[in-house]
């Protein structure tokens, strides 16, 4: 699965697109599918 990771919060240049394993819900947990998010840097 492709993910956008922000490893440090110094600015938009720190945003990295990477591949990560598909998340799996554990016992007593739910998995929420997110279609869009907003990101703002001051």
PDB file of N, H, CA, C and O in Angstrom:
ATOM      1  N   UNK A   1       0.847  -1.153   0.000  1.00  0.00           N
ATOM      2  CA  UNK A   1       0.000   0.000   0.000  1.00  0.00           C
ATOM      3  C   UNK A   1       0.903   1.229   0.000  1.00  0.00           C
ATOM      4  O   UNK A   1       1.941   1.240   0.662  1.00  0.00           O
ATOM      5  N   UNK A   2       0.514   2.249  -0.732  1.00  0.00           N
ATOM      6  H   UNK A   2      -0.329   2.239  -1.270  1.00  0.00           H
ATOM      7  CA  UNK A   2       1.287   3.489  -0.764  1.00  0.00           C
ATOM      8  C   UNK A   2       0.850   4.381   0.378  1.00  0.00           C
ATOM      9  O   UNK A   2      -0.335   4.456   0.705  1.00  0.00           O
ATOM     10  N   UNK A   3       1.804   5.050   0.978  1.00  0.00           N
ATOM     11  H   UNK A   3       2.766   4.989   0.712  1.00  0.00           H
ATOM     12  CA  UNK A   3       1.519   5.928   2.109  1.00  0.00           C
ATOM     13  C   UNK A   3       2.357   7.190   1.997  1.00  0.00           C
ATOM     14  O   UNK A   3       3.435   7.193   1.403  1.00  0.00           O
ATOM     15  N   UNK A   4       1.845   8.244   2.572  1.00  0.00           N
ATOM     16  H   UNK A   4       0.969   8.241   3.054  1.00  0.00           H
ATOM     17  CA  UNK A   4       2.599   9.482   2.686  1.00  0.00           C
ATOM     18  C   UNK A   4       3.042   9.589   4.134  1.00  0.00           C
ATOM     19  O   UNK A   4       2.213   9.578   5.044  1.00  0.00           O
ATOM     20  N   UNK A   5       4.343   9.691   4.350  1.00  0.00           N
ATOM     21  H   UNK A   5       5.017   9.700   3.610  1.00  0.00           H
ATOM     22  CA  UNK A   5       4.881   9.768   5.703  1.00  0.00           C
ATOM     23  C   UNK A   5       5.551  11.120   5.912  1.00  0.00           C
ATOM     24  O   UNK A   5       6.253  11.626   5.036  1.00  0.00           O
ATOM     25  N   UNK A   6       5.320  11.694   7.092  1.00  0.00           N
ATOM     26  H   UNK A   6       4.750  11.283   7.803  1.00  0.00           H
ATOM     27  CA  UNK A   6       5.987  12.927   7.498  1.00  0.00           C
ATOM     28  C   UNK A   6       6.873  12.543   8.679  1.00  0.00           C
ATOM     29  O   UNK A   6       6.387  12.379   9.798  1.00  0.00           O
ATOM     30  N   UNK A   7       8.167  12.402   8.429  1.00  0.00           N
ATOM     31  H   UNK A   7       8.561  12.535   7.520  1.00  0.00           H
ATOM     32  CA  UNK A   7       9.091  11.919   9.450  1.00  0.00           C
ATOM     33  C   UNK A   7       9.583  13.040  10.358  1.00  0.00           C
ATOM     34  O   UNK A   7       9.898  12.797  11.523  1.00  0.00           O
ATOM     35  N   UNK A   8       9.651  14.259   9.841  1.00  0.00           N
ATOM     36  H   UNK A   8       9.395  14.456   8.895  1.00  0.00           H
ATOM     37  CA  UNK A   8       9.955  15.437  10.649  1.00  0.00           C
ATOM     38  C   UNK A   8       8.981  16.532  10.235  1.00  0.00           C
ATOM     39  O   UNK A   8       8.437  16.491   9.132  1.00  0.00           O
ATOM     40  N   UNK A   9       8.762  17.488  11.086  1.00  0.00           N
ATOM     41  H   UNK A   9       9.204  17.522  11.982  1.00  0.00           H
ATOM     42  CA  UNK A   9       7.742  18.503  10.810  1.00  0.00           C
ATOM     43  C   UNK A   9       8.344  19.868  10.495  1.00  0.00           C
ATOM     44  O   UNK A   9       7.846  20.894  10.959  1.00  0.00           O
ATOM     45  N   UNK A  10       9.409  19.877   9.713  1.00  0.00           N
ATOM     46  H   UNK A  10       9.813  19.043   9.337  1.00  0.00           H
ATOM     47  CA  UNK A  10      10.039  21.150   9.374  1.00  0.00           C
ATOM     48  C   UNK A  10       9.455  21.786   8.122  1.00  0.00           C
ATOM     49  O   UNK A  10       9.709  22.962   7.862  1.00  0.00           O
ATOM     50  N   UNK A  11       8.675  21.038   7.334  1.00  0.00           N
ATOM     51  H   UNK A  11       8.469  20.083   7.545  1.00  0.00           H
ATOM     52  CA  UNK A  11       8.048  21.626   6.157  1.00  0.00           C
ATOM     53  C   UNK A  11       7.646  20.592   5.131  1.00  0.00           C
ATOM     54  O   UNK A  11       7.921  19.403   5.295  1.00  0.00           O
ATOM     55  N   UNK A  12       6.992  21.043   4.069  1.00  0.00           N
ATOM     56  H   UNK A  12       6.768  22.009   3.936  1.00  0.00           H
ATOM     57  CA  UNK A  12       6.499  20.133   3.029  1.00  0.00           C
ATOM     58  C   UNK A  12       7.593  19.309   2.349  1.00  0.00           C
ATOM     59  O   UNK A  12       7.298  18.245   1.805  1.00  0.00           O
ATOM     60  N   UNK A  13       8.829  19.763   2.364  1.00  0.00           N
ATOM     61  H   UNK A  13       9.068  20.628   2.806  1.00  0.00           H
ATOM     62  CA  UNK A  13       9.921  19.016   1.731  1.00  0.00           C
ATOM     63  C   UNK A  13      10.192  17.694   2.447  1.00  0.00           C
ATOM     64  O   UNK A  13      10.855  16.818   1.891  1.00  0.00           O
ATOM     65  N   UNK A  14       9.693  17.541   3.663  1.00  0.00           N
ATOM     66  H   UNK A  14       9.155  18.253   4.114  1.00  0.00           H
ATOM     67  CA  UNK A  14       9.921  16.326   4.443  1.00  0.00           C
ATOM     68  C   UNK A  14       8.882  15.241   4.187  1.00  0.00           C
ATOM     69  O   UNK A  14       8.952  14.172   4.793  1.00  0.00           O
ATOM     70  N   UNK A  15       7.923  15.495   3.305  1.00  0.00           N
ATOM     71  H   UNK A  15       7.867  16.364   2.813  1.00  0.00           H
ATOM     72  CA  UNK A  15       6.894  14.501   2.994  1.00  0.00           C
ATOM     73  C   UNK A  15       7.500  13.446   2.075  1.00  0.00           C
ATOM     74  O   UNK A  15       8.121  13.779   1.065  1.00  0.00           O
ATOM     75  N   UNK A  16       7.319  12.169   2.429  1.00  0.00           N
ATOM     76  H   UNK A  16       6.815  11.899   3.249  1.00  0.00           H
ATOM     77  CA  UNK A  16       7.878  11.059   1.666  1.00  0.00           C
ATOM     78  C   UNK A  16       6.751  10.109   1.272  1.00  0.00           C
ATOM     79  O   UNK A  16       5.942   9.721   2.115  1.00  0.00           O
ATOM     80  N   UNK A  17       6.696   9.734  -0.009  1.00  0.00           N
ATOM     81  H   UNK A  17       7.353  10.049  -0.693  1.00  0.00           H
ATOM     82  CA  UNK A  17       5.752   8.719  -0.466  1.00  0.00           C
ATOM     83  C   UNK A  17       6.490   7.391  -0.438  1.00  0.00           C
ATOM     84  O   UNK A  17       7.564   7.256  -1.023  1.00  0.00           O
ATOM     85  N   UNK A  18       5.904   6.402   0.251  1.00  0.00           N
ATOM     86  H   UNK A  18       5.031   6.511   0.726  1.00  0.00           H
ATOM     87  CA  UNK A  18       6.584   5.123   0.438  1.00  0.00           C
ATOM     88  C   UNK A  18       5.580   3.973   0.398  1.00  0.00           C
ATOM     89  O   UNK A  18       4.374   4.197   0.495  1.00  0.00           O
ATOM     90  N   UNK A  19       6.069   2.760   0.256  1.00  0.00           N
ATOM     91  H   UNK A  19       7.049   2.579   0.177  1.00  0.00           H
ATOM     92  CA  UNK A  19       5.226   1.564   0.316  1.00  0.00           C
ATOM     93  C   UNK A  19       5.316   0.976   1.718  1.00  0.00           C
ATOM     94  O   UNK A  19       6.409   0.818   2.263  1.00  0.00           O
ATOM     95  N   UNK A  20       4.160   0.652   2.300  1.00  0.00           N
ATOM     96  H   UNK A  20       3.273   0.780   1.857  1.00  0.00           H
ATOM     97  CA  UNK A  20       4.103   0.043   3.628  1.00  0.00           C
ATOM     98  C   UNK A  20       3.184  -1.167   3.570  1.00  0.00           C
ATOM     99  O   UNK A  20       2.369  -1.267   2.653  1.00  0.00           O
ATOM    100  N   UNK A  21       3.289  -2.093   4.524  1.00  0.00           N
ATOM    101  H   UNK A  21       3.952  -2.013   5.269  1.00  0.00           H
ATOM    102  CA  UNK A  21       2.398  -3.258   4.542  1.00  0.00           C
ATOM    103  C   UNK A  21       0.946  -2.838   4.796  1.00  0.00           C
ATOM    104  O   UNK A  21       0.690  -1.838   5.466  1.00  0.00           O
ATOM    105  N   UNK A  22       0.006  -3.610   4.256  1.00  0.00           N
ATOM    106  H   UNK A  22       0.214  -4.423   3.711  1.00  0.00           H
ATOM    107  CA  UNK A  22      -1.415  -3.362   4.511  1.00  0.00           C
ATOM    108  C   UNK A  22      -1.690  -3.500   6.001  1.00  0.00           C
ATOM    109  O   UNK A  22      -1.245  -4.468   6.620  1.00  0.00           O
ATOM    110  N   UNK A  23      -2.411  -2.556   6.588  1.00  0.00           N
ATOM    111  H   UNK A  23      -2.772  -1.770   6.086  1.00  0.00           H
ATOM    112  CA  UNK A  23      -2.735  -2.673   8.013  1.00  0.00           C
ATOM    113  C   UNK A  23      -3.745  -3.790   8.260  1.00  0.00           C
ATOM    114  O   UNK A  23      -4.587  -4.077   7.409  1.00  0.00           O
ATOM    115  N   UNK A  24      -3.652  -4.412   9.426  1.00  0.00           N
ATOM    116  H   UNK A  24      -2.968  -4.179  10.117  1.00  0.00           H
ATOM    117  CA  UNK A  24      -4.563  -5.489   9.812  1.00  0.00           C
ATOM    118  C   UNK A  24      -5.108  -5.155  11.197  1.00  0.00           C
ATOM    119  O   UNK A  24      -4.347  -4.840  12.112  1.00  0.00           O
ATOM    120  N   UNK A  25      -6.423  -5.224  11.343  1.00  0.00           N
ATOM    121  H   UNK A  25      -7.041  -5.479  10.599  1.00  0.00           H
ATOM    122  CA  UNK A  25      -7.036  -4.961  12.650  1.00  0.00           C
ATOM    123  C   UNK A  25      -6.829  -6.161  13.561  1.00  0.00           C
ATOM    124  O   UNK A  25      -7.020  -7.306  13.151  1.00  0.00           O
ATOM    125  N   UNK A  26      -6.440  -5.889  14.791  1.00  0.00           N
ATOM    126  H   UNK A  26      -6.285  -4.959  15.124  1.00  0.00           H
ATOM    127  CA  UNK A  26      -6.255  -6.936  15.787  1.00  0.00           C
ATOM    128  C   UNK A  26      -7.542  -7.169  16.557  1.00  0.00           C
ATOM    129  O   UNK A  26      -8.553  -6.526  16.273  1.00  0.00           O
ATOM    130  N   UNK A  27      -7.528  -8.067  17.517  1.00  0.00           N
ATOM    131  H   UNK A  27      -6.707  -8.590  17.748  1.00  0.00           H
ATOM    132  CA  UNK A  27      -8.714  -8.340  18.330  1.00  0.00           C
ATOM    133  C   UNK A  27      -9.182  -7.072  19.055  1.00  0.00           C
ATOM    134  O   UNK A  27      -8.383  -6.377  19.682  1.00  0.00           O
ATOM    135  N   UNK A  28     -10.467  -6.783  18.963  1.00  0.00           N
ATOM    136  H   UNK A  28     -11.116  -7.348  18.454  1.00  0.00           H
ATOM    137  CA  UNK A  28     -11.027  -5.610  19.615  1.00  0.00           C
ATOM    138  C   UNK A  28     -10.739  -4.300  18.892  1.00  0.00           C
ATOM    139  O   UNK A  28     -11.004  -3.228  19.435  1.00  0.00           O
ATOM    140  N   UNK A  29     -10.201  -4.368  17.674  1.00  0.00           N
ATOM    141  H   UNK A  29      -9.986  -5.239  17.233  1.00  0.00           H
ATOM    142  CA  UNK A  29      -9.879  -3.175  16.898  1.00  0.00           C
ATOM    143  C   UNK A  29     -10.695  -3.152  15.616  1.00  0.00           C
ATOM    144  O   UNK A  29     -11.229  -4.178  15.194  1.00  0.00           O
ATOM    145  N   UNK A  30     -10.791  -1.986  14.999  1.00  0.00           N
ATOM    146  H   UNK A  30     -10.358  -1.152  15.341  1.00  0.00           H
ATOM    147  CA  UNK A  30     -11.442  -1.849  13.695  1.00  0.00           C
ATOM    148  C   UNK A  30     -10.464  -1.178  12.741  1.00  0.00           C
ATOM    149  O   UNK A  30      -9.560  -0.461  13.169  1.00  0.00           O
ATOM    150  N   UNK A  31     -10.648  -1.412  11.463  1.00  0.00           N
ATOM    151  H   UNK A  31     -11.383  -1.995  11.115  1.00  0.00           H
ATOM    152  CA  UNK A  31      -9.832  -0.789  10.432  1.00  0.00           C
ATOM    153  C   UNK A  31     -10.719   0.205   9.692  1.00  0.00           C
ATOM    154  O   UNK A  31     -11.780  -0.166   9.190  1.00  0.00           O
ATOM    155  N   UNK A  32     -10.295   1.462   9.620  1.00  0.00           N
ATOM    156  H   UNK A  32      -9.434   1.763  10.028  1.00  0.00           H
ATOM    157  CA  UNK A  32     -11.077   2.523   8.986  1.00  0.00           C
ATOM    158  C   UNK A  32     -10.424   2.874   7.661  1.00  0.00           C
ATOM    159  O   UNK A  32      -9.231   3.176   7.615  1.00  0.00           O
ATOM    160  N   UNK A  33     -11.200   2.837   6.578  1.00  0.00           N
ATOM    161  H   UNK A  33     -12.168   2.592   6.616  1.00  0.00           H
ATOM    162  CA  UNK A  33     -10.688   3.197   5.262  1.00  0.00           C
ATOM    163  C   UNK A  33     -10.803   4.708   5.081  1.00  0.00           C
ATOM    164  O   UNK A  33     -11.893   5.269   5.186  1.00  0.00           O
ATOM    165  N   UNK A  34      -9.679   5.362   4.810  1.00  0.00           N
ATOM    166  H   UNK A  34      -8.793   4.906   4.725  1.00  0.00           H
ATOM    167  CA  UNK A  34      -9.641   6.814   4.648  1.00  0.00           C
ATOM    168  C   UNK A  34      -9.472   7.132   3.169  1.00  0.00           C
ATOM    169  O   UNK A  34      -8.577   6.597   2.515  1.00  0.00           O
ATOM    170  N   UNK A  35     -10.323   7.994   2.645  1.00  0.00           N
ATOM    171  H   UNK A  35     -11.050   8.429   3.177  1.00  0.00           H
ATOM    172  CA  UNK A  35     -10.262   8.353   1.228  1.00  0.00           C
ATOM    173  C   UNK A  35      -9.518   9.664   0.982  1.00  0.00           C
ATOM    174  O   UNK A  35      -8.937   9.851  -0.087  1.00  0.00           O
ATOM    175  N   UNK A  36      -9.529  10.569   1.956  1.00  0.00           N
ATOM    176  H   UNK A  36     -10.001  10.417   2.824  1.00  0.00           H
ATOM    177  CA  UNK A  36      -8.855  11.860   1.789  1.00  0.00           C
ATOM    178  C   UNK A  36      -8.519  12.445   3.156  1.00  0.00           C
ATOM    179  O   UNK A  36      -9.229  12.217   4.135  1.00  0.00           O
ATOM    180  N   UNK A  37      -7.436  13.196   3.207  1.00  0.00           N
ATOM    181  H   UNK A  37      -6.859  13.381   2.412  1.00  0.00           H
ATOM    182  CA  UNK A  37      -7.038  13.898   4.433  1.00  0.00           C
ATOM    183  C   UNK A  37      -6.506  15.274   4.047  1.00  0.00           C
ATOM    184  O   UNK A  37      -6.172  15.522   2.889  1.00  0.00           O
ATOM    185  N   UNK A  38      -6.434  16.143   5.013  1.00  0.00           N
ATOM    186  H   UNK A  38      -6.706  15.941   5.954  1.00  0.00           H
ATOM    187  CA  UNK A  38      -5.842  17.453   4.797  1.00  0.00           C
ATOM    188  C   UNK A  38      -4.583  17.589   5.634  1.00  0.00           C
ATOM    189  O   UNK A  38      -4.530  17.118   6.770  1.00  0.00           O
ATOM    190  N   UNK A  39      -3.571  18.232   5.073  1.00  0.00           N
ATOM    191  H   UNK A  39      -3.614  18.615   4.150  1.00  0.00           H
ATOM    192  CA  UNK A  39      -2.317  18.449   5.786  1.00  0.00           C
ATOM    193  C   UNK A  39      -1.967  19.926   5.663  1.00  0.00           C
ATOM    194  O   UNK A  39      -2.024  20.495   4.573  1.00  0.00           O
ATOM    195  N   UNK A  40      -1.605  20.542   6.778  1.00  0.00           N
ATOM    196  H   UNK A  40      -1.558  20.080   7.663  1.00  0.00           H
ATOM    197  CA  UNK A  40      -1.257  21.955   6.774  1.00  0.00           C
ATOM    198  C   UNK A  40       0.042  22.163   7.541  1.00  0.00           C
ATOM    199  O   UNK A  40       0.206  21.644   8.645  1.00  0.00           O
ATOM    200  N   UNK A  41       0.954  22.912   6.963  1.00  0.00           N
ATOM    201  H   UNK A  41       0.821  23.333   6.066  1.00  0.00           H
ATOM    202  CA  UNK A  41       2.198  23.263   7.636  1.00  0.00           C
ATOM    203  C   UNK A  41       2.171  24.751   7.936  1.00  0.00           C
ATOM    204  O   UNK A  41       1.891  25.554   7.045  1.00  0.00           O
ATOM    205  N   UNK A  42       2.458  25.135   9.179  1.00  0.00           N
ATOM    206  H   UNK A  42       2.686  24.484   9.903  1.00  0.00           H
ATOM    207  CA  UNK A  42       2.440  26.571   9.518  1.00  0.00           C
ATOM    208  C   UNK A  42       3.584  27.326   8.866  1.00  0.00           C
ATOM    209  O   UNK A  42       3.710  28.537   9.050  1.00  0.00           O
TER     210      UNK A  42
END
